[in-house]
Amino acid sequence: MKKILGVCIMIMLILASACGNVEMTSNPNNSSELKPATDESIIPKNTSEYCDIESINLDSEAEKYFYGTWKVEKHLGFANSYNDASEYPTGQKFIGDEIIIKQDFFSSKGLKNYSVYQYELKKPLYEITATCYNSDSFYRLYKIDIPDLNINDVVKVINISDPSTKIRVPLSFFVVNTDRLILLSEATIFELKKITD
């Protein structure tokens, strides 16, 4: 009985997978010919379902964009998993503050309203800890909606560590397509604007 049940389940799975995403088309020569139901324009160019999770050094493309003095321009929202109550609902205490990111120096002392974020590091360790190849994979990992994030955007997640202790600073950065920088502070996200290189 168990063997018969197992065979039936296997046949049902095979039939279900064979029937998925197929539509019947009329053909004067053979009316039962099957044709895949796909519209090439709706298939994302990069279909990577998950983010690459590994700690690697900054690549030259990210370095070129990432280094500079940045101003917190606007509040974008919150992670959907939890809210940082200190910034809810508008995140106004970060707006206008500055962060300095150089190859051999990092300072978040410009985030004046929060003592917990006051870091100044010489020779900081910058790492790309995740690379997401589309908005779905990014959301799946971080549960954050970034406004205007498109299906084929590449997001590199950068973390910063103290070189002596290897302890991470409690701030992360999202570099989107090497032309947009987003700050993650707890569950709050902000758009940054480069003011100097």
N, C-alpha and C positions, 0 to 999 in steps of 0.2 A: 504494500500500500504506500509506503514511504517513497519507494522508487518511482511509482506511477505519479505520485504527487510532485516529486522533484522534476520528472520529465515534463509534466504539464506546465510547471512554472517556467522551466527553461524555454519551452516552445512559445509561451506567452511573451517572455522577454525578447526573444528573437523577433517575433512578429511585431511587437510594439516598436522596437528600434528600427525595423525595416519600414514601417509605415510612417515614422516621424518625418516631418518636413518634406512631404512628397505630394504633388497634386496631379490629377489626371488632365491630360490635354487632348484635344481632338486632333486626330491625324487621319487623313483619308486612307492611308495605307494600313494603319494599324491603330485602331481606336483605343486599345488597352495599353499603349506605350506610356511609360512613366517619365516624368520630367521633374528635376529638382525645383522646388519653389524658392528660389533665391533671387533677391534683387541686389546686385553687386554694389549699388550706391549706399545701402544701409549697413554693409559689413564694415566694421572698423578695420583700419589698416593694421593696427597692432592688436591682436586678440589675446595677449597675455592675460590670463585670468587672475594671477596673483602677483604680488610685488616680490622683487628680489630682495631677500633679507640677508644682508651680509655687511660687515663693517669693512669699508675700503677707504683709502685716501681720496681726497678731493681730486677729481680729474681736472685737466687744464681748462676745460670749458667752464666748469663750475667755479674754479678759482678766479678766473677772469671776471666773472659776473659778481661773485659773492663778496669780494673784498671791497671795502669802502666805508663811508660814514652814512648811516641810514637813519631816516626820520620815520617815526610811527605816524602814518598818514590817516588810516581809518580802521575802525573796528569792523570785522567781517562776520563775526558770529561765534558760535560755541560748538564744541563737539556734542554729538547727540547722545553720548553715553552718560555724561554728567556735566554740570555747570560749575564754573569757578565763581562762587558767590561773591567774591570781592570785586568782580568786574561786571556782574549781572545788573542791569540788562544792556548797558551801552558801552562799557569798556573805556569810558572817558578819561580815566586817570593815566593811560598810556599815551594818548594822542598828543603829538608834538614832541615827545621824548626822543632821544637819540641813542643809537648803538654804534660802536666803532668795531669794525671787523677788518683786521689787517692780517697779513701772512704771519707776522711775529708778535701780534698784539690783539687782544680782545678786551673790550670794556662795555659793560652794561650799566655803568654807574649813571648814565644818562636817564635810566628808568627811575626817576627821582622819588616817586611815591611809594616804592616798595623796597624795604631793606633786604628782603630775602633774595632779590635779584641783583644785588650790588657785587659785581665781579669785575676784576681787572687781572688779566692773565698775560704773562709774557710767554711767548712760544706756545700758544694753546694747541691742543690736538683737535683738528677738524676731521670728522669722519662722515662719509655718506653711509648711513645705516640701513637705508631702504631706497629702492628705486621702483616706482610704480609707473606702469606704461599706459594707463588709461584711468579715467575718473572712477570707473567701477572698482578696479583693483585698489585704488587709493581709498575709496570709501569703505570697502570691505575691511581694510586693515585699521584705519584711523577713526572711522565713524564721524567724519567731519565733512560738511558740505562747504566747499570753497566756491563762492560766487564766480560765475563765468568759467569754471573748469570744464573743459570739453572732453569728449570721449577719447581722443587720441593724445591728450596732453601727457607729457612725461614729468613726473614729480620726483625730485631727489630730496630725501630727508637728511638734513645735516645736523649733527650733534657736536657739542664742544665740550672738551674735558680739560681739567687742570693737568698739566704735564707731570707734576710731581706726585699727585695722589691718584690720578686716572679717574677721578670722580667727575661725573658729568654736571655741567651747569644746568639748572632746571628751566632752560629755554631751548626750543628747537626751531629750526628754520626749514621751510619748504621752498625749494627753488623750482619754479614751474617753467619748463621750456627755456631755461636760461635767460628769461627776460622778466621774471616776476619773483619777488621775495616776500614770503609770508612768515610772520613770527607766530609761534605757538607758545603761549604761556599758560601752563596748566591746561584748561579746556577752552581757552579763549584764543581766537586767531585775529591777527592784525595784518593789514597791508603795509609794507614798508616802501619808502621812496628814497632812492640814492641821492644824497646831496653833494657828496664829493667822492672821488675815486681813492 
